[in-house]
């Protein structure tokens, strides 16, 4: 025997609404959770279904004292549907108006762009110019390394790097001199440390 299919969310919403419409009364959530199974809506899902109806303004809720009450009348649902219908009609009218504007804009852009031998020749000429431009652009890229401005910038960068290297070399020599003067008993340990970090006797200023 095939398993009975459960209700979809929309079907659950309809069944919960029927509880309100049939009684036209106010309910606490726990009361709805007891009534839900009678309509085929398991109690564990009643809260989410009711909240979805509240979100869509199909069910109203209000807190009175420490309790939250829910209610919905057929007239309220009818008003909501009429409002939704009016909004959809307004959206459709706006969309039709925008569509007509776009059609007019398209027709306006078509003027002067009709297919002709003159237009075809102009497009061929434009394509040839674009290809020539791209070829010249690629050729210029080949000479970029010899650009005087690029070479001058590289020279300036080299001068900055040269000065920075000698400045750090001078800092290293100063630090070594200070260590030797303040920790003469640690000479061997210091020399071992210098070798570990790559400071050798060949270290010198760059001319």
C-alpha positions, -999 to +999 in steps of 0.1 A: +000+000+000+014+034-010+022+059+017-002+088+020+012+120+006+016+148+031+001+182+026+021+209+007+029+242+024+001+259+004-024+232+014-014+235+050-019+273+048-054+268+034-063+243+061-052+266+089-071+295+073-102+274+073-099+270+111-101+308+114-128+312+088-151+285+102-149+298+138-142+335+132-126+334+166-093+344+183-068+316+191-036+311+210-008+293+192-012+262+215-049+260+206-040+261+169-015+234+174-042+212+189-067+220+160-041+216+132-040+178+132-078+177+126-071+195+093-042+173+085-015+197+097+008+181+122+012+202+154+049+206+150+045+225+117+015+247+128+037+275+142+057+279+109+025+278+088+008+304+110+039+326+108+039+324+070+003+335+070+011+364+093+040+374+070+016+376+041-010+396+061-035+368+058-036+363+096-034+391+122-018+387+156-016+409+187-002+406+222-028+410+250-011+408+284+013+380+283-005+361+256-004+364+218-036+359+199-041+351+162-072+358+141-084+361+105-117+369+089-128+361+053-133+398+047-097+405+057-084+379+033-106+393+006-092+428+011-057+414+009-064+396-023-080+427-038-050+448-028-026+422-043-047+421-075-046+459-078-009+459-073-004+433-100-026+452-124-005+484-117+027+464-123+013+450-156+004+485-168+038+498-159+055+469-177+034+475-208+042+512-208+080+504-205+077+479-233+061+504-256+089+529-247+116+503-255+099+495-289+099+532-298+135+535-287+144+505-308+126+519-339+143+552-334+177+536-333+170+517-364+166+549-384+198+556-404+211+521-398+193+503-425+213+478-445+229+494-476+261+491-497+273+524-481+268+511-446+284+477-454+315+495-469+317+517-438+316+487-415+344+470-435+365+501-433+359+504-395+370+468-391+402+474-411+410+504-389+405+484-357+428+457-369+454+482-379+451+499-345+455+465-326+485+457-347+502+490-339+493+486-303+510+451-302+541+465-320+544+493-295+543+467-267+575+452-282+594+484-276+581+491-241+613+479-225+632+506-245+609+534-235+631+563-222+606+569-194+607+532-184+645+532-184+647+564-164+623+550-138+644+518-136+675+540-131+658+559-103+647+527-086+682+513-089+697+544-072+671+540-043+679+503-039+717+510-039+714+537-012+691+515+009+715+485+006+745+505+018+724+520+046+715+486+059+751+474+055+762+504+076+735+495+102+748+459+104+784+471+109+772+495+136+753+467+154+783+443+152+806+470+167+781+476+195+778+439+203+815+434+203+820+463+226+793+454+251+796+416+250+833+407+244+830+374+263+804+363+237+826+367+207+823+331+195+786+330+200+781+363+181+803+351+152+782+319+150+750+340+150+763+362+122+770+331+100+736+317+107+719+348+094+742+351+064+766+379+076+801+368+065+835+385+061+827+392+025+799+417+035+808+452+023+794+483+008+783+484-028+803+508-049 
